Amino acid sequence: MASTFFIGFGGGVIYPILPNLGEVLGFSPFLVGLILSANRFSRLFANAPAGALVDRIGTRTPFVVGMLVQGFATFGYVVAMLAPFPEGWFMLARILWGVGSALVFATAYTIAADVSDADSRGANMGLIRGGVLFGFPTGVVVGGIVSELAGTVTAFVVATAFAFIASAVAYATVPETHVDPGQGTSAKPWDVDTSLPALTVGLVNFAVLFVYIGALFATLVLFLDENTLHVLGFDAQGSSGIFMGITVVAAGLSMYVGGYVSDRRGSRVPTLLVFLAATAIGFVLLAAADSVATLAVACVCVGVGQGGTSGPLMALLADLVPEERMGRAVGTNNVFGDIGGGFGPIVTLPLVDVVGFGPIYLACAALPAAAAVVLLGGVYRETGQFVPRVGA
């Protein structure tokens, strides 16, 4: 959890900086969206091989190597600020970041599944998921505030330092959990888990990450600027980091709670439905937000919904997938999540200029509702029940 938390800074630090920096450097909105999404698309191709690699050789080596790759990718942001052709360096750094994060994501969730049983899986997945996703929006907060107080390059240097600290922590502390030395499986790099549980969980993950990272995080700084909603004397860039920080705190509190409640209830589905509804409500409120207070409430709802969904969703995947295929199932799940998070900025940033923020946020409210229908249908088809018990 500590390693994934600190490495996540590099993924989030760019979000409150690049949309405004794009105007200064002459980047078009489409190019900004493409750079923000580049890591998602590179990870899209790396997820399946990463999951198969985990099932083949284990978790420790891919985890540590993925951390190091993300550290060098974060340093690429610093290079982009100082070297000619900054858009090329930003794109390269984001692509490299995606490859490293594919290794980290595939291993982190598999480790959590390996060391858990049915009674603790939800809580443990919530903790690991908290480290992975909590670090990202914390980087958003750091990027927004540090860049305004000390400059953009300083913000990227801070993120780079934390990335290499995370790599050192991983190397020193993370053991092998998935296979015995020399006894890996014969999983092929192109072997993707296409079972119904993996596809169902993946589609829900797609919807959640499309609206959370692909829409909210990509457009919030522009929303604040247009509506002149600033806090603590910061401009739109710094204020966006603070509002995203609100979603971080809300998500952090609900990540563990969602997984823990699903463990205690003995079923994941009711908990997932509640938090998907919270996400939808948050975007409805966001579409109508006209003050700092209403925007804060909307961000809390979105954060609670996204965070509370995370633990039970990954626990449900581990409940329904055989242990020896968990790495590949996580890879499949991440493919769907990256499609959602990757296409989000590319779709929402240009459309905001055409139709405005309200219609975009209302459309985002409909996606979690559709995900709830997919969840119920997939679980019923797999288990014969809408609300199956974990033990079943």
C-alpha positions in Angstrom: 0.0 0.0 0.0 2.8 2.4 0.9 4.6 1.7 -2.4 1.5 2.1 -4.6 0.6 5.3 -2.7 3.8 7.1 -3.3 4.2 5.9 -6.9 0.7 7.3 -7.7 1.9 10.9 -7.3 3.5 10.8 -10.7 0.2 9.7 -12.3 -1.8 12.6 -10.8 0.6 15.5 -10.6 0.2 16.3 -14.3 -3.6 16.7 -14.2 -4.1 20.2 -12.6 -1.0 21.4 -14.5 -1.3 20.3 -18.1 -4.7 21.7 -19.1 -3.6 25.3 -18.2 0.0 24.6 -19.3 -1.3 23.5 -22.7 -2.6 27.0 -23.3 0.8 28.5 -22.4 2.7 26.0 -24.6 0.1 26.2 -27.5 -1.3 22.7 -27.1 -4.8 22.2 -28.5 -7.5 20.7 -26.2 -7.4 17.5 -28.2 -3.6 17.2 -27.8 -3.9 17.9 -24.1 -6.5 15.1 -23.8 -4.4 12.8 -25.8 -1.3 13.4 -23.6 -3.4 12.9 -20.5 -4.8 9.6 -21.9 -1.5 8.3 -23.4 -0.7 6.2 -20.3 -4.1 4.6 -20.5 -3.7 3.6 -24.1 -0.1 2.2 -23.6 -1.4 0.3 -20.5 -4.3 -0.9 -22.6 -1.8 -3.0 -24.6 0.4 -3.8 -21.6 -2.3 -5.0 -19.2 -2.9 -8.5 -20.6 0.8 -9.3 -21.0 1.4 -8.0 -17.5 -1.3 -10.2 -16.0 -0.1 -13.3 -17.8 3.5 -12.5 -16.7 2.3 -12.4 -13.1 0.6 -15.8 -13.4 3.8 -17.1 -15.0 6.7 -15.8 -12.9 5.0 -14.3 -9.8 4.5 -10.9 -8.3 7.7 -9.5 -6.8 9.9 -8.9 -9.9 7.1 -7.3 -12.0 6.1 -5.1 -9.1 9.5 -3.7 -8.5 10.3 -3.3 -12.2 7.0 -1.5 -12.7 7.8 0.9 -9.9 11.2 1.8 -11.4 9.7 2.3 -14.9 7.1 4.7 -13.4 9.9 6.6 -11.6 11.8 7.3 -14.8 8.5 8.2 -16.5 7.8 10.8 -13.9 11.3 12.3 -14.4 10.2 12.7 -18.1 7.9 15.5 -17.0 10.9 17.4 -15.7 12.7 16.9 -19.0 9.6 18.0 -21.0 9.6 21.4 -19.1 13.3 22.0 -19.9 13.8 20.5 -23.4 12.7 21.4 -26.9 9.5 19.7 -28.3 7.8 19.5 -24.9 4.7 17.8 -26.3 6.8 14.8 -27.5 8.5 14.4 -24.1 5.1 14.6 -22.3 3.7 12.0 -24.6 6.7 9.7 -24.2 6.6 10.0 -20.4 2.9 9.2 -20.3 3.3 6.1 -22.6 6.2 4.9 -20.4 4.1 5.5 -17.3 1.4 3.3 -18.6 3.7 0.4 -19.2 5.0 0.6 -15.7 1.6 1.0 -14.1 0.3 -2.1 -15.9 2.9 -4.1 -14.1 2.1 -2.4 -10.7 -1.6 -2.8 -11.0 -1.6 -6.4 -12.1 0.7 -7.4 -9.2 -0.8 -5.2 -6.5 -4.3 -6.7 -6.7 -3.0 -10.2 -7.2 -0.9 -9.9 -4.0 -4.0 -8.7 -2.1 -6.0 -11.7 -3.5 -3.1 -14.1 -2.6 -2.9 -13.1 1.1 -6.7 -12.9 1.7 -9.6 -15.2 2.2 -13.3 -14.6 1.7 -13.7 -12.9 5.1 -11.0 -10.4 4.6 -10.8 -10.0 0.8 -13.0 -6.9 0.5 -11.1 -5.0 3.3 -7.7 -5.9 1.9 -8.7 -5.0 -1.7 -9.9 -1.7 -0.3 -6.6 -1.0 1.3 -4.6 -1.9 -1.8 -7.0 -0.1 -4.1 -6.7 2.8 -1.7 -2.9 2.9 -2.1 -3.2 2.7 -5.9 -5.9 5.3 -6.4 -5.3 7.4 -3.4 -1.8 8.2 -4.5 -3.0 9.4 -7.9 -5.4 12.1 -6.7 -3.0 13.0 -3.9 -0.6 13.8 -6.7 -3.3 16.0 -8.2 -3.4 18.0 -5.0 0.3 18.2 -4.8 0.6 19.2 -8.5 -2.0 21.9 -8.1 -0.7 23.5 -5.0 3.1 23.0 -5.3 3.1 24.2 -8.9 1.3 27.4 -7.9 3.6 28.0 -4.9 6.9 26.8 -6.2 6.6 26.3 -9.9 5.7 23.5 -12.3 9.2 22.0 -12.5 9.4 21.8 -8.7 6.1 19.9 -8.6 7.4 17.3 -11.1 10.7 17.0 -9.2 8.8 16.2 -5.9 6.7 13.6 -7.7 9.9 12.0 -9.2 11.5 11.8 -5.7 8.5 10.0 -4.3 8.4 7.6 -7.2 11.9 6.4 -6.5 11.3 6.2 -2.8 8.3 3.9 -3.6 10.6 1.7 -5.7 13.1 1.4 -2.9 10.3 0.5 -0.4 9.0 -2.2 -2.8 12.4 -3.7 -3.4 13.1 -3.9 0.4 9.8 -5.2 1.6 7.6 -7.0 -0.9 7.9 -10.8 -1.0 6.8 -13.3 -3.6 3.2 -14.3 -3.0 1.9 -15.9 -6.2 4.2 -18.7 -7.4 6.9 -20.8 -5.9 10.4 -20.1 -7.3 10.9 -21.9 -10.6 7.3 -23.2 -10.5 5.3 -20.6 -12.5 2.5 -21.6 -14.9 2.7 -21.7 -18.7 0.5 -18.6 -19.2 1.1 -16.9 -22.5 1.5 -13.1 -22.9 -1.6 -12.9 -25.1 -3.7 -15.0 -22.8 -6.6 -12.8 -21.7 -9.3 -13.8 -19.2 -12.6 -13.5 -21.1 -14.8 -15.2 -18.5 -18.1 -13.6 -17.6 -16.9 -12.5 -14.1 -13.9 -10.7 -15.6 -16.0 -9.0 -18.3 -18.7 -8.0 -15.9 -16.3 -6.5 -13.4 -14.4 -4.9 -16.2 -17.4 -3.1 -17.6 -18.3 -1.7 -14.2 -14.7 -0.5 -13.8 -14.9 1.1 -17.3 -17.9 3.2 -16.2 -16.5 4.3 -12.9 -13.1 5.3 -14.3 -14.6 7.0 -17.3 -16.6 9.4 -15.2 -14.1 9.8 -12.3 -10.8 10.2 -14.0 -11.8 10.6 -17.6 -14.5 13.3 -17.0 -14.2 14.9 -13.5 -10.4 15.1 -13.2 -9.9 16.2 -16.8 -12.5 18.9 -16.9 -12.7 20.3 -13.3 -10.0 22.9 -13.7 -11.8 24.3 -16.7 -15.2 24.2 -14.9 -13.8 26.2 -12.0 -12.3 28.7 -14.4 -15.5 29.3 -16.3 -17.7 29.6 -13.2 -15.1 31.5 -11.2 -15.3 29.1 -8.3 -12.0 29.6 -6.4 -11.0 28.8 -2.8 -8.4 30.0 -0.3 -7.2 32.6 -2.7 -6.0 30.1 -5.3 -6.8 30.4 -9.0 -8.5 27.6 -11.0 -5.4 25.4 -11.1 -4.8 25.5 -7.3 -8.5 25.3 -6.5 -9.0 22.3 -8.7 -6.3 20.5 -6.7 -8.2 21.2 -3.5 -11.6 20.1 -4.9 -10.0 16.9 -6.2 -8.5 16.5 -2.8 -12.0 16.5 -1.4 -12.8 13.6 -3.6 -9.5 12.0 -2.4 -10.5 12.2 1.2 -14.0 10.9 0.5 -12.7 8.1 -1.6 -10.0 7.2 1.0 -12.6 6.9 3.7 -15.0 4.8 1.7 -12.5 2.5 0.0 -11.8 0.4 3.2 -15.4 0.9 4.4 -16.9 -0.5 1.2 -14.7 -3.6 1.3 -15.2 -4.1 5.0 -19.0 -3.9 4.8 -19.1 -6.3 1.9 -17.0 -8.8 4.0 -19.3 -8.4 7.0 -22.5 -8.7 4.9 -21.1 -11.7 3.1 -22.2 -10.3 -0.3 -20.6 -7.7 -2.5 -23.5 -6.7 -4.7 -25.6 -4.6 -2.3 -22.6 -2.6 -1.3 -21.6 -2.0 -5.0 -25.1 -0.8 -5.9 -25.1 1.7 -3.0 -21.8 3.3 -4.1 -22.7 3.3 -7.8 -25.8 5.2 -6.9 -23.7 7.7 -4.9 -21.5 8.3 -7.9 -24.5 9.0 -10.1 -26.0 11.4 -7.6 -22.6 13.2 -7.4 -22.6 14.0 -11.1 -26.2 15.2 -11.0 -25.2 17.6 -8.3 -22.1 18.6 -10.2 -24.2 19.5 -13.2 -26.2 21.9 -11.1 -23.3 23.2 -8.9 -23.2 27.0 -8.8 -21.3 27.7 -5.6 -18.2 26.4 -3.7 -20.5 24.6 -1.2 -22.6 22.7 -3.8 -19.5 21.8 -5.7 -17.9 20.4 -2.5 -21.0 18.3 -1.8 -20.9 16.9 -5.4 -17.2 16.1 -5.1 -17.8 14.3 -1.8 -20.6 12.1 -3.4 -18.4 11.3 -6.4 -15.4 10.5 -4.2 -17.5 8.3 -1.9 -19.0 6.4 -4.8 -15.8 5.8 -6.6 -13.9 4.8 -3.5 -16.6 2.6 -2.1 -17.0 0.7 -5.3 -13.2 -0.1 -5.5 -12.7 -2.7 -2.8 -15.9 -4.8 -3.2 -15.4 -4.8 -7.0 -11.9 -6.3 -6.9 -13.0 -8.6 -4.1 -15.9 -9.8 -6.3 -13.5 -10.5 -9.1 -11.3 -12.6 -6.7 -14.4 -14.4 -5.4 -15.4 -15.6 -8.8 -12.1 -16.2 -10.6 -9.7 -19.2 -9.8 -6.5 -18.2 -8.1 -4.2 -19.4 -10.9 -6.0 -17.0 -13.3 -6.2 -14.0 -11.0 -3.3 -12.1 -12.7 -4.9 -12.4 -16.1 -8.4 -11.5 -14.7 -6.9 -8.3 -13.2 -5.3 -7.6 -16.5 -8.7 -7.8 -18.2 -10.3 -5.6 -15.6 -7.5 -3.0 -16.1 -8.0 -3.1 -19.8 -11.6 -2.0 -19.4 -10.7 0.6 -16.8 -8.0 2.1 -19.1 -10.4 2.3 -22.0 -12.7 4.3 -19.7 -10.1 6.5 -18.2 -8.3 6.9 -21.6 -11.2 7.8 -23.8 -12.7 10.1 -21.1 -10.5 13.2 -21.6 -10.5 12.7 -25.4 -14.3 12.6 -25.4 -15.2 15.1 -22.7 -12.6 17.9 -23.2 -13.7 18.7 -26.9 -17.4 18.1 -26.1 -17.3 20.6 -23.2 -16.5 23.3 -25.7 -19.5 22.3 -27.8 -22.3 21.5 -25.4 -21.1 22.8 -22.0 -20.4 21.2 -18.7 -24.0 20.4 -17.6 -24.9 17.9 -20.4 -21.6 16.2 -20.0 -21.9 15.7 -16.3 -25.5 14.5 -16.6 -24.4 11.9 -19.2 -21.7 10.8 -16.7 -24.5 10.3 -14.1 -26.2 7.8 -16.4 -23.1 5.6 -16.7 -22.9 4.3 -13.1 -26.7 3.5 -13.4 -26.0 1.5 -16.5 -23.1 -0.2 -14.8 -25.4 -1.4 -12.0 -27.6 -3.1 -14.6 -24.6 -4.8 -16.1 -23.4 -5.9 -12.7 -26.7 -7.5 -11.7 -27.1 -9.2 -15.1 -23.6 -10.6 -15.1 -23.7 -11.9 -11.5 -27.1 -13.5 -12.0 -25.9 -15.2 -15.2 -22.8 -16.5 -13.4 -24.3 -17.6 -10.1 -28.1 -17.9 -10.7 -28.6 -15.2 -8.0 -28.7 -11.4 -8.0 -27.2 -11.2 -4.5 -25.0 -14.3 -4.1 -23.3 -15.0 -0.8 -19.5 -14.8 -0.8 -19.2 -18.4 0.3 -21.2 -19.6 -2.6 
